[in-house]
Amino acid sequence: MHGARATWLATRSGALALGALFGVMACCQPPASTEPAPPAPTESAAVAPDGAAGSGAVAGAAAPAGVAPFEEPYFPFFDDEPTDASVSVGSSARGLLVNARAVAEDAALGILPRQKARDLGWGTAEMVELLTDAARSFHAATGARMWIGDVARRGGGDIVWSVSHNTGRDADVAFAYTDARGKPVDPPDLVPLNDQGVSPAQGLKLDAARTWILVKALAGHPRVAVQYLFVAPSLKRKILLQAKQAGDPPALVERAAAMLWPQAGHADHLHVRIYCSARDVEGGCRNEGVVQPWAELHEDAARRREALAAAALEASDATARRRGVERLELLGARAHAGRVAARLDDDDLAVRAAAARAIGTLGGEDEAPRLVARFAVEPSDEVALALLRAIAALGGATAGSFFRDAIAAQSPLSLRAAAPALAWLGSTPGGLAWGLGALLPYAVPELPAPLTWLEPAARARDERVWPTLLEAAGRSERLEPVPVLVPLVAAEDDATRTSAAQALARLANRSFGGADDGDPRVRARTLAEWQSWVKRQRNQPRGAWLCAGFQAAGYRIGELHQKNLWELVRAASGPDFLSFNAQRVLAALTQRPDASVLAPATACRDWLRWLSARRDDFRLGRPPERVLASCR
């Protein structure tokens, strides 16, 4: 296969060798007693898209009362780049949009009322150009308006009505319709049609002739390359039949046929997706899916920008060095991970923080020791926070040991508070050896930390460091921190209890509640439940912990295998900890290139659609109804 021009192929093997991430694929048997499934999930904020370095700083126009003013997403423009250029960053389902352009309505182009109220008429310069030109062409040929639905939010990111539309390169275009008498009419909305191209409820019918004019205007644009026109299979056939009857050039019909991509869920509109422009690619835009013969992927432009970013790491100006680091992260330039890691010792704290974030994206487990060593001497709390998150992202044994020891060194435990934990650790053969070495040295405040590099963690630092340490430990996907986290679910401090319980839930894939309850009896019961659960799972690899947690919550996941992908999608709609682990397992089993952790409801819809389009790759049947119901 030829580089980026090869279409992505999913592995067809069964259980993958996930190695250190899960330990084994075969899961243990369900626990002797299970509890009812947890309550319905509440949607949490999605993780920031890959490559989102820093925060927005450019305020938009004054917002209505009670609405936060718009902030332009931060982007590391270089001096040779126009800072007002639109940039599509990331993939269509995982990304953001910088300097969005607004779609302007006129006599030729209209935004449907329901979608207009959402304020989703923003796209890249290329997408707005495509829609504007196609509408003018359609209006000139028919005298009618072209109607569109959702494009993207200003600034990009997730929208609740779709799992794509994140980066300004997707747009929904309404079909052309006739009424029951065959008279052309404007649609009131994106009106779904049956396989015969009719909407009995609305009294509308697909106007294949005018819809073909729309398709021609989009497919034949001289400057903007369309990748897909997603459409229901039955409607694609009707549109292409009209194309042949219209007598248009065979080359144009063939090109349009290649773009018209049959996909369920598109019986009420054409979903347009365009390729990344050269400017987008230089900013970290990712093309995914089929590469058509007319596509220009701008790989040379990406390589040139990567070389410029790498050279900027040695610049005398700290701002230039920081932008170089951030751009390499956006470009996914793993080959430069070593050079980026060298910036962890930069004199400028903003450069060090950027380097830590970038290594969390670009690096592997072998970079974790360097981050841990830097944490020991880092004077800036801002950089320390970035280091904690990066260590969690890298994972591995070094990360697991680091979080165990750092939590223990800073833990507000006393010997008395630690006694229950020590008791249960010693209640079975091997239990005390498993946890005592991690817990006992830190249970008595008078004892110094056993490792000098932990001193910064034990100092009183920015108040964000302790909760961030616990949160990062929960994202590390390692079991080493479990013994020092368990006693904290009974801590006096409310915030510590809650953070520790959330971290434990992610690591163990289990929750017992009660962490937010100040009643000592509830805390004691919660601690006892955790002690019992961890004791039962103690000798198992993490893959077995994950399966036991899924099963306790009512999910039919006996092993981490591709045959359970649909059930994992269902679990992705569950509470935060279950969704987190389900998404991580799905990403590992499918080797999905743009996988990141999303809010539960969004994740379920996203994975459902992604896997539905690749069922043959993974030998999957249709998604069961229980999965469809969970993702609605």
C-alpha positions in Angstrom: 0.0 0.0 0.0 1.2 3.5 -0.8 1.6 5.6 2.3 -1.4 7.8 3.2 -3.1 6.9 0.0 -3.9 3.4 1.2 -7.3 3.0 2.6 -7.4 2.0 6.3 -7.8 -1.7 6.8 -9.0 -3.0 10.1 -7.2 -6.1 11.5 -9.2 -9.2 11.0 -7.6 -11.2 13.8 -9.6 -12.2 16.8 -8.3 -11.1 20.2 -5.4 -8.7 19.8 -2.2 -8.8 21.7 -2.9 -5.8 23.9 0.0 -6.6 26.2 0.6 -4.3 29.0 -2.7 -2.5 28.6 -4.9 -5.3 29.7 -2.6 -8.2 30.6 -4.6 -11.0 29.1 -7.6 -11.3 26.8 -9.4 -14.1 28.6 -11.5 -12.8 31.5 -12.2 -14.3 34.8 -15.6 -15.8 35.5 -18.3 -13.4 36.8 -18.1 -12.7 40.5 -20.1 -15.0 42.8 -22.6 -12.2 43.4 -23.4 -9.4 41.1 -25.3 -6.2 41.6 -27.8 -4.4 39.4 -26.6 -2.3 36.6 -25.6 1.3 37.7 -28.1 4.1 37.2 -28.5 5.8 33.8 -25.4 7.8 32.9 -25.0 11.5 32.9 -23.1 12.9 30.0 -19.8 14.4 30.9 -17.6 16.8 29.0 -15.7 15.1 26.2 -11.9 15.0 26.3 -10.3 17.8 24.3 -9.5 16.7 20.7 -6.0 15.5 20.0 -3.7 18.4 19.3 -5.7 21.0 21.1 -2.7 22.7 22.7 -3.6 25.5 25.1 -6.9 27.4 25.3 -8.6 30.0 23.2 -7.7 33.6 23.9 -9.5 35.6 21.2 -12.9 36.7 22.4 -15.8 37.0 19.9 -18.6 39.5 19.9 -20.6 40.2 23.0 -22.7 37.1 23.9 -26.4 37.3 25.1 -26.9 37.4 28.8 -26.1 34.1 30.4 -24.2 32.8 27.4 -20.4 32.6 27.6 -18.6 34.8 25.0 -17.1 32.9 22.1 -13.3 32.2 22.4 -11.4 31.3 19.3 -9.5 28.0 19.7 -5.8 28.5 20.2 -3.6 27.6 17.3 0.2 27.9 17.0 0.5 29.9 13.8 4.0 30.5 12.4 5.2 33.9 11.3 4.9 32.9 7.6 1.2 32.0 8.0 -1.8 34.4 8.0 -3.3 34.3 11.5 -6.8 34.8 10.1 -6.7 31.7 7.9 -9.3 29.0 8.6 -7.8 25.7 9.7 -9.5 22.3 10.1 -7.6 20.5 12.9 -7.9 16.7 13.5 -10.4 14.3 12.0 -14.0 14.9 11.2 -15.2 13.2 14.4 -12.3 14.4 16.6 -11.1 17.9 16.1 -11.7 21.6 16.1 -12.1 24.6 13.7 -9.9 27.7 13.8 -11.1 31.0 12.3 -14.4 29.5 11.0 -16.2 31.2 8.1 -19.9 31.8 8.4 -22.3 30.5 5.7 -24.1 33.6 4.3 -27.7 33.2 3.2 -28.9 34.8 0.1 -31.4 34.2 -2.8 -29.5 31.0 -3.8 -28.6 29.5 -0.4 -30.8 29.1 2.7 -30.3 27.4 6.1 -33.3 25.4 7.3 -35.0 27.0 10.3 -34.4 24.3 12.9 -30.7 24.0 12.0 -30.3 27.8 11.8 -31.5 28.0 15.4 -28.6 25.8 16.4 -26.0 28.3 15.1 -24.1 25.6 13.2 -23.6 27.4 10.0 -19.8 27.6 10.2 -17.1 25.9 8.1 -13.7 26.1 6.6 -13.1 28.7 3.9 -13.2 25.8 1.4 -16.5 24.4 2.7 -18.2 27.8 2.6 -16.9 28.3 -0.9 -18.2 24.9 -2.1 -21.7 25.5 -0.6 -21.9 29.1 -1.9 -20.8 28.1 -5.4 -23.0 25.0 -5.6 -26.0 27.0 -4.4 -25.4 29.6 -7.1 -25.1 26.9 -9.8 -28.3 25.2 -8.6 -30.2 28.5 -8.4 -29.0 29.5 -12.0 -30.2 26.1 -13.3 -33.5 25.8 -11.4 -34.4 29.2 -10.0 -34.7 27.5 -6.6 -32.7 27.8 -3.4 -30.3 25.2 -2.2 -31.1 24.4 1.5 -28.6 23.2 4.0 -28.7 21.9 7.6 -25.8 21.5 10.0 -22.3 22.4 9.1 -20.3 23.0 12.3 -20.1 25.0 15.4 -17.9 28.1 15.4 -14.7 26.8 16.8 -15.7 23.2 15.9 -16.0 20.3 18.3 -18.7 17.8 19.1 -22.4 18.5 18.3 -25.2 16.4 19.8 -26.9 15.8 16.4 -24.0 14.0 14.8 -20.7 12.2 15.6 -18.9 14.1 12.8 -19.1 17.8 11.8 -16.3 18.6 14.2 -13.9 20.4 12.0 -15.9 22.4 9.4 -15.4 19.9 6.6 -18.9 18.3 6.8 -22.2 19.8 5.8 -25.8 18.5 5.4 -27.5 19.5 2.2 -31.2 18.9 1.7 -32.5 17.0 -1.2 -34.7 18.7 -3.8 -38.4 17.8 -3.3 -41.7 17.9 -5.1 -45.2 17.9 -3.6 -47.8 15.3 -4.2 -48.7 17.0 -7.6 -45.1 17.0 -8.7 -44.6 20.7 -8.1 -41.1 21.7 -6.9 -41.3 22.9 -3.3 -38.8 24.1 -0.6 -38.4 21.6 2.2 -39.5 22.6 5.7 -36.7 20.5 7.2 -34.5 17.6 6.3 -37.4 15.3 5.4 -36.7 11.5 5.5 -37.7 9.4 2.5 -38.5 5.8 2.2 -36.9 3.4 -0.3 -39.3 4.7 -3.0 -38.1 8.2 -2.4 -41.4 9.3 -0.8 -42.4 10.9 2.5 -46.0 9.9 3.0 -46.3 12.0 6.2 -45.1 15.1 4.6 -46.6 14.5 1.2 -43.2 15.1 -0.4 -41.2 13.1 -3.0 -37.5 13.1 -4.0 -37.0 15.4 -7.0 -34.3 13.2 -8.6 -33.7 15.6 -11.5 -33.1 18.7 -9.4 -31.2 16.6 -6.8 -28.9 15.5 -9.6 -28.2 19.1 -10.4 -27.2 19.6 -6.8 -24.9 16.6 -6.9 -23.3 17.8 -10.1 -22.6 21.3 -8.6 -20.9 19.7 -5.6 -19.0 16.9 -7.4 -17.7 19.1 -10.2 -16.4 22.0 -8.2 -13.1 23.2 -9.8 -11.2 24.0 -6.6 -12.7 22.1 -3.6 -12.3 18.3 -3.6 -15.3 16.4 -2.3 -14.5 13.1 -0.6 -18.0 11.8 0.2 -21.7 12.5 -0.5 -23.2 10.1 2.0 -26.7 9.0 1.0 -29.2 6.2 1.6 -28.5 3.3 -0.9 -32.0 3.4 -2.5 -31.8 7.2 -3.1 -28.3 6.8 -4.6 -29.8 4.5 -7.3 -32.5 7.0 -8.1 -30.1 9.9 -8.4 -27.7 8.0 -10.7 -30.6 6.8 -12.8 -31.5 10.4 -13.4 -27.9 11.2 -14.1 -27.8 8.7 -17.0 -31.1 9.9 -18.3 -29.9 13.5 -18.3 -27.1 12.6 -20.7 -24.4 14.3 -18.8 -20.7 13.4 -19.5 -19.9 9.8 -18.4 -16.8 11.0 -16.6 -18.8 13.4 -14.5 -21.4 10.7 -13.7 -18.7 8.3 -12.8 -17.0 10.8 -10.5 -20.3 11.6 -8.8 -21.1 7.9 -8.4 -17.8 7.4 -6.6 -18.6 10.2 -4.2 -22.2 9.1 -3.6 -21.4 6.7 -0.7 -24.3 4.5 0.5 -24.8 4.8 4.2 -27.7 4.2 6.5 -29.0 7.3 8.3 -28.9 9.5 5.3 -32.4 9.2 3.9 -33.1 12.8 4.5 -30.0 14.6 3.2 -26.7 14.5 1.4 -23.9 14.6 3.9 -21.0 16.3 2.2 -17.4 15.8 3.3 -14.4 17.5 1.7 -10.7 16.6 1.9 -8.3 18.7 4.0 -6.8 21.6 2.1 -3.0 22.1 2.1 -3.3 24.7 4.9 -5.4 22.3 6.9 -2.9 19.4 6.5 -0.1 21.7 7.7 -2.2 22.3 10.8 -2.9 18.7 11.7 -6.0 17.9 9.6 -6.5 14.2 9.1 -8.1 12.7 6.0 -9.7 9.3 6.7 -11.4 6.7 4.6 -11.3 6.3 0.8 -8.8 8.3 -1.3 -10.4 9.1 -4.6 -8.2 9.5 -7.7 -8.7 13.2 -7.8 -7.7 13.7 -4.2 -4.6 15.8 -3.4 -3.5 14.8 0.1 -0.8 17.5 0.3 1.8 15.2 1.9 4.7 17.3 0.8 3.2 20.4 2.5 2.9 18.4 5.7 6.5 17.3 5.5 7.7 20.8 4.9 5.8 22.2 7.9 7.0 19.3 10.1 10.6 20.2 9.2 10.0 23.9 9.9 8.4 23.0 13.3 11.4 20.7 14.2 13.8 23.4 13.3 11.9 25.9 15.5 12.7 23.8 18.6 16.2 25.3 18.5 15.1 28.9 18.0 16.4 31.6 20.4 12.9 32.9 20.9 10.8 30.9 23.4 7.6 31.6 21.6 9.0 30.1 18.4 10.1 27.0 20.4 6.7 26.6 22.0 4.9 26.8 18.6 7.3 24.3 17.2 6.5 21.8 19.9 2.8 22.4 19.6 2.8 22.1 15.8 4.7 18.8 16.0 2.0 17.5 18.3 -0.7 18.6 16.0 1.1 16.9 13.1 1.5 13.7 15.1 5.2 13.8 14.4 6.3 10.8 16.5 9.7 10.7 14.8 10.6 13.9 16.7 9.4 12.7 20.1 13.0 12.6 21.3 13.7 16.2 20.3 10.5 17.4 21.9 11.4 15.6 25.1 14.6 17.5 25.2 12.5 20.7 25.6 11.4 19.4 29.1 14.5 21.1 30.3 13.9 24.3 28.5 14.4 27.6 30.5 10.9 28.7 29.5 8.1 27.2 31.5 5.5 27.5 28.7 7.9 25.5 26.4 8.3 22.9 29.1 4.5 22.6 29.6 4.0 22.3 25.8 6.7 19.6 25.6 5.0 17.6 28.4 1.6 17.7 26.6 3.2 16.8 23.3 5.1 13.8 24.8 1.8 12.6 26.2 0.6 12.5 22.6 3.7 11.6 20.6 5.7 9.4 23.0 5.6 5.9 24.2 6.1 4.1 27.6 9.9 4.5 27.1 9.5 8.3 27.6 7.8 7.9 30.9 11.0 7.8 33.0 12.1 11.1 31.6 8.8 12.7 32.5 8.9 11.2 36.0 12.5 12.5 36.5 11.4 16.0 35.3 8.5 16.0 37.8 11.0 15.5 40.6 12.7 18.8 39.9 10.0 20.9 38.2 9.5 24.2 40.1 6.3 25.2 38.1 3.0 23.9 39.2 1.6 24.5 35.7 4.3 22.3 34.2 3.8 19.7 37.0 0.1 19.4 36.1 1.0 18.8 32.4 3.6 16.2 33.4 1.1 14.3 35.5 -1.4 14.1 32.6 1.3 13.1 30.2 2.6 10.3 32.4 -0.9 9.0 32.6 -1.3 9.1 28.8 1.9 7.1 28.3 1.0 4.5 30.9 3.2 1.5 31.5 5.0 0.1 34.6 6.9 3.3 35.2 3.7 5.3 35.3 2.0 2.8 37.5 4.8 2.8 40.1 5.0 6.6 39.9 1.4 7.1 40.7 1.4 4.6 43.5 4.4 6.2 45.2 3.4 9.8 44.5 0.0 9.3 45.9 1.4 7.5 49.0 4.0 10.2 49.6 1.3 13.0 49.5 -1.5 11.0 51.1 -3.2 12.4 54.2 -3.1 9.0 55.9 -2.0 8.3 59.4 -1.0 4.8 60.7 -4.4 4.6 62.3 -6.3 5.5 59.1 -4.2 3.0 57.2 -4.8 0.1 59.7 -8.0 -1.2 58.0 -6.2 -1.3 54.7 -3.3 -3.1 56.2 -5.6 -5.6 57.8 -7.3 -6.7 54.6 -4.0 -6.7 52.7 -2.7 -9.2 55.2 -5.8 -11.3 55.4 -4.8 -13.6 52.5 -1.5 -15.2 51.5 0.5 -12.8 49.4 -1.9 -9.9 50.1 0.4 -8.1 52.5 3.4 -8.4 50.2 1.3 -7.0 47.4 0.4 -3.8 49.1 2.3 -3.3 52.3 5.5 -2.1 50.6 3.6 0.6 48.8 1.5 1.7 51.8 3.4 1.4 55.0 6.3 3.8 54.4 3.8 6.6 53.9 1.4 5.8 56.7 3.5 7.5 59.4 4.1 11.2 58.6 7.3 11.2 60.6 8.9 8.8 58.1 10.6 10.5 55.1 9.6 9.7 51.6 11.7 6.7 50.5 12.6 8.2 47.2 14.0 11.8 47.1 12.4 12.4 43.7 9.0 12.3 45.4 9.7 15.3 47.5 8.0 17.8 45.1 4.9 15.6 45.3 4.9 15.7 49.1 5.4 19.5 49.3 2.4 21.8 49.6 1.9 22.8 46.0 -0.8 24.4 43.9 -4.0 23.0 45.3 -4.8 21.5 41.9 -1.8 19.1 42.0 -3.4 16.6 44.5 -6.7 16.1 42.7 -4.9 16.1 39.3 -2.6 13.4 40.7 -5.5 11.2 41.6 -7.4 11.9 38.3 -4.2 11.1 36.3 -3.7 7.9 38.2 -7.2 6.8 37.2 -6.3 7.4 33.5 -3.1 5.5 33.7 -4.8 2.1 33.3 -2.4 0.5 35.8 -3.2 -1.5 38.9 -0.2 -0.3 40.9 -2.0 2.7 42.5 -5.0 0.6 43.7 -3.6 -0.3 47.2 -3.0 3.4 48.0 -6.2 4.6 46.6 -8.5 2.2 48.4 -8.0 3.7 51.9 -8.7 7.2 50.5 -12.4 6.3 49.8 -12.8 6.7 53.6 -10.8 9.9 53.9 -12.2 12.8 55.9 -11.8 15.2 53.1 -14.8 15.2 50.7 -12.8 16.1 47.6 -10.1 13.4 48.3 -12.8 10.7 48.8 -14.6 11.6 45.6 -11.4 11.9 43.5 -10.0 8.6 44.9 -13.3 6.8 44.2 -13.4 8.1 40.6 -9.8 7.0 40.0 -10.4 3.6 41.5 -13.6 3.1 39.4 -11.6 3.7 36.2 -8.7 1.4 37.2 -10.9 -1.4 38.6 -13.9 -0.8 36.3 -16.1 -0.9 39.4 -18.0 1.5 41.6 -19.6 1.1 45.0 -20.9 4.6 45.5 -20.9 6.3 48.9 -17.7 8.3 48.2 -19.7 11.6 48.3 -21.4 10.7 51.6 -20.0 12.3 54.7 -21.6 9.7 57.0 -18.7 7.7 58.6 -20.8 4.5 58.5 -21.4 4.9 54.7 -17.6 5.6 54.2 -16.8 2.5 56.3 -19.2 0.3 54.2 -17.8 1.7 51.0 -14.3 1.0 52.1 -15.2 -2.6 53.1 -16.8 -3.2 49.7 -13.7 -1.9 47.9 -11.5 -4.1 50.2 -13.6 -7.2 49.4 -13.6 -6.5 45.6 -9.9 -5.8 45.3 -9.1 -8.8 47.5 -11.0 -11.1 45.1 -9.4 -9.6 42.0 -5.9 -9.1 43.4 -4.1 -11.8 41.5 -5.8 -11.2 38.2 -4.4 -9.1 35.3 -6.2 -5.9 34.5 -8.1 -7.5 31.6 -9.9 -9.8 34.1 -10.7 -6.8 36.3 -12.3 -5.1 33.3 -14.4 -8.1 32.4 -15.5 -8.6 36.0 -16.6 -5.0 36.2 -18.5 -5.1 32.9 -20.3 -8.3 34.1 -21.1 -6.8 37.5 -22.8 -3.9 35.7 -24.9 -6.3 33.5 -22.9 -6.3 30.3 -22.3 -9.6 28.5 -18.5 -9.3 28.1 -16.8 -12.6 29.0 -13.5 -11.7 27.3 -11.9 -8.7 25.5 -12.4 -10.0 22.0 -13.7 -8.6 18.8 -16.7 -10.8 19.0 -17.9 -8.6 21.9 -17.5 -5.3 20.1 -21.2 -4.5 20.0 -21.6 -5.2 23.7 -18.6 -2.9 24.3 -20.4 -0.2 22.3 -23.4 -0.6 24.6 -21.1 -0.3 27.6 -19.7 2.9 26.2 -23.0 4.5 27.0 -22.7 3.6 30.7 -21.4 5.6 33.6 -18.2 7.5 33.2 -15.8 4.7 34.4 -17.5 2.0 32.3 -17.6 4.2 29.3 -14.0 5.1 29.7 -12.8 1.5 29.8 -15.2 0.4 27.1 -13.8 3.1 24.7 -10.2 2.2 25.6 -10.9 -1.5 24.9 -12.7 -0.7 21.6 -9.8 1.4 20.5 -7.3 -1.3 21.2 -9.3 -4.1 19.6 -10.0 -2.1 16.4 -6.8 -0.1 16.2 -9.0 2.9 15.3 -6.5 5.7 14.3 -8.5 8.7 15.7 -9.9 7.1 18.9 -10.1 9.3 21.9 -12.4 9.3 25.0 -15.7 11.0 24.5 -18.7 11.7 26.7 -20.8 8.4 27.1 -23.8 9.3 24.9 -21.5 10.7 22.2 -19.2 7.8 22.4 -21.9 5.2 22.0 -23.3 6.9 18.8 -19.8 7.5 17.4 -18.7 3.8 17.8 -22.0 2.5 16.6 -21.7 4.5 13.4 -18.0 3.7 12.9 -18.3 0.0 13.4 -21.5 -0.2 11.3 -19.5 1.1 8.4 -16.8 -1.6 8.9 -18.8 -4.7 9.9 -17.1 -6.8 7.2 -13.7 -5.9 8.6 -14.6 -7.2 12.0 -17.0 -10.0 10.9 -19.8 -8.4 12.8 -23.5 -8.9 12.3 -26.0 -6.1 12.6 -26.0 -4.3 15.9 -28.5 -5.8 18.3 -31.5 -3.8 19.3 -30.2 -3.4 22.9 -27.2 -1.6 21.4 -29.3 0.6 19.2 -31.5 1.5 22.2 -28.5 2.4 24.3 -27.1 4.8 21.7 -30.3 6.7 21.0 
